[in-house]
Amino acid sequence: MKLYRCPEFPMHWLAFSEKERWVKFPAESGGWQKRQIVPTRSIKPILKQQIPLWLGFNTGIPGAPRQSAPSADRPLRNAA
């Protein structure tokens, strides 16, 4: 699964996989459940930009975490 942003769909993420092909889904919590197929011809290749899959956290996209990555300004919990 690969995740993309594209100015043609500013409030959505684009995703590509061999199984799903191109889909768009809202950039919101649980957005993956609202995904829609996007015809390849409607995506301008020059405008899309691949981004790390973890940026789709909380959307439900397969392979992305359910929470954002730990921030440098937030202390990690003490394991002891």
N, C-alpha and C positions, 0 to 999 in steps of 0.2 A: 504494500500500500504506500502510495506517495501522496503528499499533501501539497497543495498549491494555493496561491492567492492570485487574483486577477482583477484588474480595475473594471472589467466588464460586469463583474458580480461583486460589488464592494461589501455587501452584507453577508456574503457566503464564502465558504471554503470550497475548493475543487479537490477532488480526490481521483486517483487513477489506480486501478488494479486490473490484473488479467481477468478476474472473475466479474467485477462490477463494471469495468471499463470506466468511462468518465461520468462522474456524478457531482452534483453540487448539493450543498446542505447548509442550513443557516449556521452562522458563527455564534452559536449560543449553546448553553447547557442542554444536552440531549438532542442536538440538532441532527445527528446522524440518522435518527429515526424518521426524519422528514426529508431524507435525500431524494433527489430526482435525477433521472438519467439526462445527460446533456449530450446532444449530438456532437461528434468530433468536429464537424465543419463549423459549428458555432463558436468554437474557442480559437482565438487568434494566438498562434504559438509564440509570437514575439512578445505578447503581453503577460503571459503567465510566468510565475516565478515559483520554483520549488522551495519549500520551507521545511524545517524539521517537523517530523510527525508529532513530537511532544507538544507543539504549539496548539494542537487540536485537543488539548486536555479538556475533560468534562463534556465533550461533544458526543462521546460514545463510539467514535471511529475506532475500528479494530487496530490495536497496537499502540494507541496513545494512552497515557496515564489518566486516571480519574481526577487528579489534582495537579496543580502547577508544580514545577520543579522548586525545590527549596531556594529561598532567596538568600543572598549573602547577608542581608541586614536582619534576617530572622535567625535567632540561635537554634541550633539543632537540639533535640531532647537528649538529655544525658541517659545513656544506656545503662548506667550502673544503678 
